Amino acid sequence: MSINYDLLPSHIRAGARRYIEDGVKPGGFLAAVICNDLQEAFAWADDINRECLREVVRFFYNEAPSDCWGSRNAMGEWMAMRKAKRKHGVTPADLSACNARLRATHRQAQAELTEHLGPDGEIG
């Protein structure tokens, strides 16, 4: 997925990129926008950010991954996932998918073994 950071005002691009790509907690204004708390965003905004609020909201709606914004919970989970990716090279979603594949393989192996066992539990 290609994200066009050029759609953001220049003074916000670096913070948005660090947040989206690395899970680095953004400053107050950007965090409030990401959390979908527009009242808080206005409280944090200086004159420049008040003027560009629409552009920032539009960027997150149209460009950012949908699971990285929308609530405080979404922001916290995104930062934790990106931190895990940086630290371990995998995300919780990667681990979950791997576990699901392992469980499916285990069930298949059990079924195949059951087919080969006799009534006394010995391989026939």
matplotlib code that plots the C-alpha trace (Angstrom):
import matplotlib.pyplot as plt

x = [0.0, 1.4, 0.6, 0.8, 2.2, 2.4, -1.4, -0.6, 0.6, 4.4, 4.8, 2.8, 4.2, 7.1, 5.0, 2.3, 4.9, 6.6, 3.2, 2.0, 5.2, 6.9, 4.1, 5.8, 3.3, 2.4, 2.1, -1.2, -2.9, -2.1, -2.9, -6.3, -7.1, -6.0, -8.3, -11.2, -11.4, -12.0, -12.8, -9.4, -7.8, -9.1, -7.8, -4.3, -4.3, -2.5, -3.7, -1.9, -3.3, -6.8, -6.5, -5.4, -7.6, -9.8, -6.7, -5.4, -8.7, -9.1, -5.6, -6.3, -9.7, -8.4, -4.8, -3.9, -4.6, -8.1, -7.0, -4.5, -7.0, -10.5, -10.3, -7.8, -8.0, -7.1, -4.1, -2.9, -3.2, -1.5, 1.5, 1.8, 1.6, 4.2, 6.5, 6.3, 7.1, 10.2, 11.4, 10.6, 10.1, 6.5, 3.2, 0.6, -1.5, 1.5, 1.7, -2.1, -2.0, 0.9, -0.9, -4.0, -1.9, -0.3, -3.6, -5.0, -1.9, -2.2, -5.9, -5.0, -2.2, -4.5, -7.2, -4.6, -3.2, -6.7, -7.3, -4.3, -4.9, -6.6, -9.4, -6.8, -5.0, -2.1, -1.0, -2.5]
y = [0.0, 3.3, 6.3, 9.8, 11.8, 14.8, 15.3, 16.4, 19.9, 19.8, 20.5, 17.3, 14.8, 13.6, 12.9, 11.2, 9.0, 8.1, 7.1, 5.1, 3.4, 3.0, 3.4, 6.5, 8.4, 11.7, 15.1, 16.3, 17.7, 14.8, 12.2, 13.9, 13.7, 10.1, 9.3, 11.0, 13.5, 16.8, 18.7, 17.8, 18.5, 22.0, 22.4, 21.4, 23.2, 26.4, 28.8, 26.8, 23.5, 24.9, 26.0, 22.5, 20.3, 19.3, 18.2, 16.1, 14.4, 13.8, 12.3, 9.8, 8.9, 8.4, 7.4, 5.9, 2.2, 2.1, 0.3, 2.9, 5.7, 6.3, 5.9, 5.9, 2.1, 1.9, 4.3, 2.2, -1.1, 0.4, 1.6, -1.7, -3.6, -1.4, -1.6, -5.4, -5.3, -3.2, -5.2, -8.7, -8.4, -9.8, -8.4, -9.9, -10.5, -12.5, -14.6, -15.2, -16.3, -18.6, -20.1, -20.7, -22.6, -24.6, -25.6, -26.6, -28.7, -30.3, -31.2, -32.7, -34.8, -36.0, -37.0, -38.9, -40.7, -41.7, -43.3, -45.5, -46.6, -49.8, -50.3, -50.9, -47.6, -49.3, -48.5, -51.1]
z = [0.0, -1.0, 1.2, -0.3, 2.6, 0.2, 0.8, 4.3, 5.2, 5.3, 9.0, 9.9, 7.4, 9.5, 12.6, 10.5, 8.8, 12.1, 13.5, 10.6, 9.7, 13.1, 15.7, 17.3, 19.4, 17.7, 19.3, 20.9, 17.8, 15.5, 18.2, 18.8, 15.0, 14.9, 17.9, 16.1, 18.9, 17.0, 20.2, 21.6, 18.2, 18.3, 21.8, 20.8, 17.4, 16.8, 14.1, 11.4, 12.5, 12.8, 9.1, 7.9, 10.1, 7.2, 5.1, 8.0, 8.6, 4.9, 4.7, 7.5, 6.0, 2.4, 2.7, 6.1, 7.0, 8.4, 11.5, 12.5, 13.4, 14.6, 18.4, 21.3, 21.3, 17.6, 18.1, 21.1, 19.2, 16.2, 18.2, 20.0, 16.7, 15.0, 18.0, 17.9, 14.2, 14.8, 17.8, 16.6, 12.8, 13.1, 14.1, 16.4, 13.2, 11.7, 14.9, 14.9, 11.3, 12.0, 15.0, 12.9, 10.3, 13.0, 14.6, 11.2, 10.5, 13.9, 13.4, 10.0, 11.5, 14.2, 11.7, 9.6, 12.6, 13.8, 10.4, 10.9, 14.4, 15.2, 17.7, 20.5, 19.6, 17.9, 14.4, 12.2]

ax = plt.figure().add_subplot(projection="3d")
ax.plot(x, y, z, "-o")
ax.set_aspect("equal")
plt.show()
